[in-house]
Amino acid sequence: MTVVLSLIVGVLTAFYFYLTHNYKYWQKREIPCADGVLPGFGHMWSVISMKMTITDFIQKIYNSNKGRSMVGIYDFTTPTLMILEPNLVKTVLQTNFSSFSANSFIIDPKLDPLLATNPFALSGEKWTSSRKRFTYAFSSMRLKMLLVSVKNVCVMFENYVDKKLTNVEKAEFELKDLFSKYSAQVTAAAGLGVEGYCFDDKKKDMSFTKIGQAIFEPSLRNQIAFVFGILIPSLNKIFKMSLIPKHVDHYFRTLVADLMEQRRRDKIPRNDFLHMMTELEREEGDKFDNEMMTGHALSFVVDGNEAVSTVMSFVGFYLASYLEVQEKLREEVMSVLEKHDGKITYEGLREMTYMDQVCNESLRLLPAGVPIKKRCTEEFELKGSDGLVCRVKPGMEILIPAQALHTDPEYWKDPENFDPERFRPDRKHNIVKFTFLPFGEGPRMCVGMRMAMLQIKAGLTIILRKYRLELSPRTQIPLKMIPGVILPIPKGGLWIYFRQL
């Protein structure tokens, strides 16, 4: 019995030391370490147990270490460096990009082969090639072509809302649900050139909206996939949870393969992303790999559909909460539309500078992306203004607390207030560089930013020219986000009344 007991104690002791063997890493390098390390979990227990969102977790560590240039944390058993100064953020994202050129977002190509081709997950030559294709598609000339498809969706969007307000003074909408229909239809039309059925409630089972929901809705399956796929990729080698459901993977493979063959065969000009890719194929004289093309098409959903609808829903929430801002924005929209004969145009959308301010302020307070994490690719020495120095080795992850920087009173006056005037053209120079990162910065800045803003502004124009947005008591204020999901989703939803002007 004594031997068995000793053996058990020995095994448990060895297991404990295995779980904690790395927890002197920051101490040995004289880098401050965040409080609250737990064996095996490091600092991640509150996130893994769904007690806290990843954003709130990062914010808490940032606030607890104000005055420092950097702080070490343990991502389970892996040391990760959080940089807290804008100058260090600039070093990582821009000045010394070559030393931090990879995102830490690792996708197992065996589990998620299509998601593994997303530019966000790629590095090296594959990333360069992929970014080149998206840059080609999102040039000013081609954005004007894509806007043709977006405008067709705007007509459908307007008709859908009009129908809901037939014979009533106001109607209640959940903004994420409403704008998901719009962004998913844009994805179908401008991305693939197909019918998305997003505004046909009778065909909701065929709707493109269901694809985004299958990936991003806060279901148990998606929360587990988020934990293993994003937070603990090492354990996912055992559990093998894919972020993209298998039926979505199969659907896209079949659809894109058929569409690409059709485009190559008929060569009919279309205002969508796939047509632009067939044009690029002909220019380069090389047929693109089907899996890569399918992955690019899926990127339209992952990067565009859900992110766009999330941004639009938060902008709509703030417009309903700040009626004076809403009225000022409406005046700009009506003025620009009048100048362009009542039509949405590429030039007109660019002229809506106050709308840019409103969107930027919403993105400052509620960014619609995942935390920025970079992976060191070449050894580099990071030096903080407080004298802290960290020799970063290849493979180490660098965490950039974007939303914490967005709301730090050191850089923003009254940071919790919604104030689009911060981004006024004559005041933008006052914003400290690298404290506003909704789309990242440097060479890996979001390549789809201009396309995203194009459809956001077009969709908001449709709403503001005809309807007044008012908060519904069903919206739970202050907003609290659901833990364990990739993009921010408020508990209870964002419920808004649309009232006819």
C-alpha positions in Angstrom: 0.0 0.0 0.0 2.9 2.3 0.9 4.6 1.6 -2.4 1.3 2.4 -4.3 0.8 5.6 -2.4 4.4 6.7 -3.0 4.0 5.9 -6.7 0.8 8.0 -6.9 2.5 10.9 -5.1 5.5 10.6 -7.4 3.3 10.6 -10.5 1.3 13.6 -9.3 4.5 15.5 -8.3 6.0 14.8 -11.7 2.8 15.9 -13.4 2.8 19.1 -11.4 6.4 19.9 -12.3 5.6 19.2 -16.0 2.7 21.6 -15.9 4.7 24.4 -14.1 8.2 23.8 -15.4 8.0 26.9 -17.7 6.6 29.3 -15.2 9.9 30.8 -14.3 10.5 31.9 -17.9 9.7 35.6 -17.3 11.3 35.8 -13.9 14.6 34.5 -15.4 14.5 37.3 -18.0 13.6 40.0 -15.5 10.3 40.7 -17.3 7.2 41.4 -15.1 4.7 38.6 -15.1 0.9 39.0 -14.7 -0.6 37.7 -11.5 -2.8 34.6 -11.2 -0.8 31.8 -12.8 -2.5 28.3 -12.4 -0.7 25.0 -13.1 -1.4 23.9 -16.6 -3.8 26.8 -17.4 -1.3 29.7 -17.0 -3.4 32.8 -17.1 -6.1 31.4 -19.3 -8.5 29.8 -16.7 -11.0 32.6 -16.8 -11.2 32.4 -20.6 -11.3 28.6 -20.9 -14.0 28.4 -18.2 -16.1 30.9 -20.1 -16.1 33.3 -17.2 -14.6 36.1 -19.2 -14.2 37.0 -22.9 -10.7 37.1 -24.3 -11.1 40.9 -24.8 -12.0 41.4 -21.1 -9.1 39.1 -20.0 -6.6 41.2 -22.0 -8.1 44.4 -20.7 -7.7 43.3 -17.1 -4.0 42.4 -17.6 -3.4 45.7 -19.4 -5.0 47.8 -16.6 -3.1 45.9 -13.9 0.2 46.6 -15.6 -0.2 50.3 -16.6 3.1 52.1 -16.5 5.0 49.1 -17.9 6.1 48.8 -21.5 5.6 45.0 -21.5 4.4 42.1 -19.4 4.7 38.4 -19.6 1.8 36.0 -19.5 1.4 32.2 -19.9 -0.9 31.0 -22.6 -1.5 27.7 -20.7 2.2 26.6 -20.5 3.5 28.8 -23.3 5.2 32.1 -22.5 3.6 35.0 -24.4 4.7 38.7 -24.3 2.1 41.4 -24.2 3.4 44.8 -25.3 1.7 47.8 -23.8 3.4 50.8 -25.5 2.4 52.2 -28.9 6.0 52.5 -29.9 6.5 48.8 -29.3 3.4 48.1 -31.3 4.8 50.1 -34.2 8.1 48.1 -33.9 6.2 44.8 -34.2 3.6 45.7 -36.8 5.6 48.1 -39.0 9.2 49.1 -38.3 10.6 45.6 -37.9 7.9 43.7 -39.7 10.4 41.2 -41.0 11.0 39.9 -37.5 7.3 39.5 -36.8 5.8 38.8 -40.2 3.6 35.9 -39.2 0.3 35.9 -37.4 0.0 33.4 -34.5 -3.4 32.2 -35.9 -2.3 28.6 -36.7 -4.8 26.5 -38.7 -4.3 22.8 -39.1 -4.6 22.2 -42.8 -5.7 18.6 -42.2 -8.7 19.8 -40.0 -9.5 23.1 -41.8 -7.9 22.9 -45.3 -10.0 25.9 -46.6 -9.5 28.1 -43.6 -5.8 27.4 -43.8 -5.7 29.3 -47.1 -7.1 32.5 -45.5 -4.5 35.3 -45.8 -4.8 35.9 -42.0 -3.4 32.4 -41.4 -0.8 32.3 -44.1 2.8 33.3 -44.0 5.8 33.6 -46.3 5.3 33.2 -50.0 1.8 31.8 -49.7 0.7 34.9 -47.8 2.4 37.2 -50.4 0.7 35.4 -53.3 -2.7 35.4 -51.5 -2.5 39.1 -50.6 -1.6 40.0 -54.1 -4.9 38.4 -55.4 -7.0 40.2 -52.8 -5.2 43.5 -53.5 -5.9 43.1 -57.2 -9.7 42.5 -56.5 -9.9 45.4 -54.1 -8.3 48.1 -56.2 -10.3 51.3 -56.8 -11.3 50.3 -60.3 -12.6 46.9 -59.2 -14.3 48.2 -56.1 -16.4 50.3 -58.4 -17.3 47.1 -60.2 -18.2 45.3 -57.0 -20.3 48.3 -55.9 -22.7 47.4 -58.8 -23.4 44.1 -57.1 -23.6 45.8 -53.6 -26.1 48.4 -55.0 -28.4 45.6 -56.3 -28.3 44.1 -52.8 -29.1 47.5 -51.3 -32.4 47.5 -53.4 -33.3 44.1 -52.0 -32.4 45.3 -48.5 -34.5 48.4 -48.8 -37.5 46.4 -50.1 -37.2 43.9 -47.2 -37.2 46.7 -44.5 -40.0 48.5 -46.3 -42.2 45.4 -46.3 -41.7 45.0 -42.5 -42.9 48.6 -42.0 -46.0 48.3 -44.3 -48.9 49.8 -42.5 -47.0 50.3 -39.3 -45.2 53.3 -37.8 -42.3 51.4 -36.5 -40.9 47.9 -36.5 -38.4 46.1 -34.2 -35.3 44.4 -35.6 -32.4 42.6 -34.0 -29.5 44.4 -35.7 -27.0 41.5 -36.0 -29.8 39.3 -37.6 -30.8 42.1 -40.0 -27.4 43.2 -41.1 -26.3 39.5 -41.4 -28.9 39.2 -44.1 -27.5 42.2 -45.9 -23.8 41.2 -45.6 -24.5 37.6 -46.5 -26.4 38.7 -49.6 -23.4 40.9 -50.5 -21.1 37.9 -50.1 -23.3 35.8 -52.4 -23.6 38.6 -55.0 -20.3 40.4 -55.0 -18.2 37.4 -53.9 -19.6 34.6 -56.0 -22.3 36.1 -58.2 -25.1 33.8 -57.0 -28.5 34.3 -55.3 -28.2 34.3 -51.5 -31.9 34.1 -50.6 -31.1 36.2 -47.6 -34.2 38.4 -47.8 -36.6 35.6 -48.6 -38.0 34.3 -45.3 -39.6 31.4 -47.1 -36.2 30.1 -48.3 -34.3 30.7 -45.1 -33.0 27.1 -45.1 -31.3 27.9 -48.5 -30.0 31.3 -47.2 -26.3 32.3 -47.3 -26.9 33.7 -43.8 -27.0 30.1 -42.5 -23.3 29.7 -43.6 -22.1 32.5 -41.3 -24.4 31.2 -38.5 -22.9 27.7 -38.8 -19.4 29.1 -38.2 -20.0 32.0 -35.8 -23.2 31.5 -33.8 -22.5 30.9 -30.0 -23.5 27.2 -30.1 -21.9 24.6 -27.9 -20.2 23.1 -30.9 -18.7 26.4 -32.0 -17.6 27.3 -28.4 -15.8 24.0 -28.1 -14.2 24.5 -31.5 -13.1 28.0 -30.5 -11.5 26.7 -27.3 -9.5 24.0 -29.0 -9.0 25.6 -32.4 -8.0 29.1 -31.2 -7.1 28.9 -27.6 -5.5 25.4 -27.2 -4.4 24.3 -30.7 -2.0 21.8 -29.2 -4.9 19.9 -27.6 -6.8 20.0 -30.8 -4.3 17.5 -32.2 -6.1 15.0 -29.9 -9.8 16.3 -30.2 -9.6 17.3 -33.9 -12.3 19.9 -33.8 -12.6 21.9 -37.1 -13.6 25.6 -37.0 -15.4 25.2 -40.3 -18.2 22.6 -40.1 -17.8 19.8 -42.6 -21.1 20.5 -44.4 -19.9 24.1 -45.0 -16.6 22.9 -46.3 -18.3 20.5 -48.7 -20.8 23.1 -49.9 -18.1 25.7 -50.8 -15.9 23.1 -52.5 -18.8 22.0 -54.8 -20.1 25.5 -55.4 -16.8 27.3 -56.2 -15.5 24.4 -58.4 -18.7 24.6 -60.6 -18.6 28.4 -60.7 -15.0 28.7 -61.6 -15.3 26.2 -64.5 -18.4 28.1 -65.7 -16.5 31.4 -65.6 -13.5 30.0 -67.4 -15.8 28.5 -70.1 -18.2 31.4 -70.8 -15.9 34.4 -70.1 -18.9 36.6 -69.5 -18.0 39.8 -67.6 -19.5 39.9 -64.1 -19.2 42.2 -61.1 -18.0 39.7 -58.6 -14.8 38.4 -57.0 -14.7 35.1 -58.8 -14.8 36.8 -62.2 -11.9 39.0 -61.2 -9.9 35.9 -60.2 -10.6 34.3 -63.7 -9.3 37.6 -65.2 -6.2 37.4 -63.1 -5.7 33.8 -64.1 -5.7 34.9 -67.8 -3.3 37.8 -67.0 -0.9 35.4 -65.3 -1.4 32.6 -67.7 -1.8 30.1 -64.8 -4.9 28.2 -63.7 -5.4 28.7 -59.9 -5.7 25.7 -57.6 -9.3 25.0 -56.8 -8.7 24.5 -53.1 -7.0 27.9 -52.9 -9.8 29.6 -54.8 -12.4 27.9 -52.6 -10.5 29.1 -49.6 -10.4 32.7 -50.9 -14.2 32.5 -51.5 -14.7 31.3 -48.0 -12.6 34.2 -46.8 -15.3 36.5 -48.1 -17.7 34.9 -45.6 -15.3 34.6 -42.7 -13.6 38.0 -43.1 -16.4 40.0 -44.8 -19.8 38.7 -44.0 -19.7 38.3 -40.2 -17.2 41.1 -39.5 -19.2 43.6 -41.6 -22.6 42.7 -40.0 -21.0 42.9 -36.6 -19.6 46.4 -37.3 -22.9 47.5 -38.8 -24.9 46.3 -35.8 -22.7 48.2 -33.3 -22.8 51.4 -35.5 -26.6 51.0 -35.6 -26.6 50.6 -31.8 -24.6 53.8 -31.2 -26.8 55.8 -33.7 -29.9 54.7 -31.8 -28.2 55.7 -28.5 -26.9 59.1 -29.7 -29.7 60.7 -31.7 -27.9 63.9 -32.3 -25.1 61.9 -34.0 -27.7 60.0 -36.1 -29.3 63.2 -37.2 -26.0 64.8 -38.2 -25.1 61.7 -40.2 -28.5 61.6 -41.9 -27.9 65.2 -43.0 -24.6 64.2 -44.6 -26.2 61.2 -46.3 -29.1 63.3 -47.7 -26.7 66.0 -48.9 -24.4 63.6 -50.7 -27.3 61.7 -52.3 -28.8 65.0 -53.5 -25.5 65.9 -55.1 -25.4 62.5 -56.9 -29.0 62.5 -58.2 -30.3 60.3 -55.3 -28.0 57.4 -56.3 -25.3 55.6 -54.3 -22.0 56.1 -56.0 -18.4 55.2 -55.3 -17.5 58.9 -55.3 -20.4 59.7 -53.1 -19.6 57.1 -50.5 -16.0 58.5 -50.3 -17.5 61.9 -49.7 -19.3 60.7 -46.5 -16.5 61.7 -44.1 -18.8 62.0 -41.1 -19.9 58.4 -41.7 -16.2 57.4 -41.6 -15.9 59.2 -38.2 -19.0 57.4 -36.8 -17.7 54.0 -38.0 -14.2 54.7 -36.6 -15.6 55.7 -33.2 -17.7 52.6 -33.1 -14.7 50.5 -34.1 -12.7 52.2 -31.4 -15.1 51.2 -28.7 -16.1 47.8 -30.1 -13.6 46.3 -32.5 -15.1 43.5 -34.6 -11.9 41.4 -34.9 -9.9 38.9 -32.9 -7.0 40.0 -30.7 -3.8 40.8 -32.6 -1.2 38.2 -32.0 2.1 38.0 -34.0 4.7 35.3 -34.1 8.4 36.1 -34.0 10.1 34.9 -37.2 13.6 36.4 -36.6 15.3 37.0 -33.3 14.8 40.6 -32.1 15.4 42.7 -29.1 12.4 44.7 -27.9 13.2 47.8 -25.7 10.6 49.6 -23.7 10.7 53.2 -22.6 10.8 52.0 -19.0 14.1 50.2 -19.5 12.7 46.7 -19.9 14.4 44.7 -22.6 13.2 41.4 -24.0 15.2 39.2 -26.4 12.4 37.6 -28.4 13.2 34.3 -30.0 11.6 32.9 -33.1 8.3 31.2 -32.4 7.4 33.4 -29.4 4.0 35.0 -29.6 3.5 38.8 -29.2 0.0 39.9 -28.0 -1.1 43.4 -28.9 -4.0 44.7 -26.6 -5.8 46.6 -29.3 -9.1 47.3 -27.6 -7.3 48.3 -24.3 -5.2 50.8 -26.3 -8.5 52.1 -27.9 -9.9 53.0 -24.5 -6.8 54.1 -22.5 -7.4 57.5 -21.0 -3.7 58.3 -21.5 -4.4 58.4 -25.3 -8.1 59.3 -25.4 -10.1 62.0 -23.6 -13.2 60.5 -21.9 -12.5 57.2 -23.7 -15.8 55.6 -22.7 -17.8 58.3 -24.4 -19.0 57.8 -28.0 -17.6 60.9 -29.8 -17.1 60.8 -33.6 -15.5 64.2 -33.5 -12.3 62.5 -32.3 -11.8 61.5 -36.0 -12.7 64.8 -37.6 -10.1 65.6 -40.3 -8.7 68.5 -38.4 -8.3 66.5 -35.2 -7.1 63.1 -36.5 -3.5 64.3 -36.2 -4.0 64.4 -32.4 -4.5 60.6 -32.3 -1.4 58.9 -31.0 -0.1 56.5 -33.7 -0.7 52.8 -33.1 -3.4 53.3 -30.5 -6.2 52.8 -33.1 -5.9 49.4 -34.7 -9.4 48.2 -35.9 -7.9 46.7 -39.1 -4.4 46.1 -37.8 -1.4 48.1 -39.2 1.7 47.7 -41.3 2.1 45.3 -44.3 -0.4 42.8 -42.9 -3.2 45.4 -42.4 -6.5 44.0 -43.4 -6.6 43.8 -47.2 -10.4 43.8 -47.3 -10.8 47.0 -45.3 -11.9 49.2 -48.3 -14.4 46.6 -49.5 -15.8 46.3 -45.9 -16.2 50.0 -45.6 -17.8 50.2 -49.0 -20.6 47.9 -48.1 -21.0 49.2 -44.6 -21.5 52.8 -45.8 -23.8 51.7 -48.6 -26.0 49.7 -46.2 -26.2 52.5 -43.6 -27.1 55.0 -46.4 -30.1 52.8 -47.3 -31.3 52.9 -43.6 -30.6 56.5 -42.7 -32.3 58.1 -45.7 -35.7 56.6 -44.8 -35.7 55.5 -41.1 -35.0 56.8 -37.6 -33.3 54.3 -35.3 -34.5 54.1 -31.7 -33.4 51.8 -28.8 -35.7 49.1 -27.8 -36.0 48.2 -24.1 -35.1 44.6 -25.1 -31.5 45.7 -25.6 -29.6 45.0 -22.4 -27.5 48.0 -21.4 -24.6 48.1 -20.6 -23.7 45.6 -23.3 -22.1 42.4 -22.1 -20.5 40.0 -24.6 -20.9 36.3 -24.7 -17.7 34.4 -23.8 -16.2 31.7 -26.0 -17.0 33.1 -29.4 -14.7 34.4 -32.1 -16.5 37.8 -32.8 -18.2 39.9 -30.1 -21.9 39.0 -29.7 -23.9 41.0 -27.0 -26.0 38.9 -24.6 -29.7 39.3 -25.5 -29.0 40.9 -28.9 -29.2 44.5 -30.2 -32.9 45.3 -30.5 -33.7 48.6 -32.3 -36.9 50.2 -33.6 -36.9 51.4 -37.2 -39.4 54.4 -37.4 -40.4 55.8 -40.8 -39.2 59.4 -41.3 
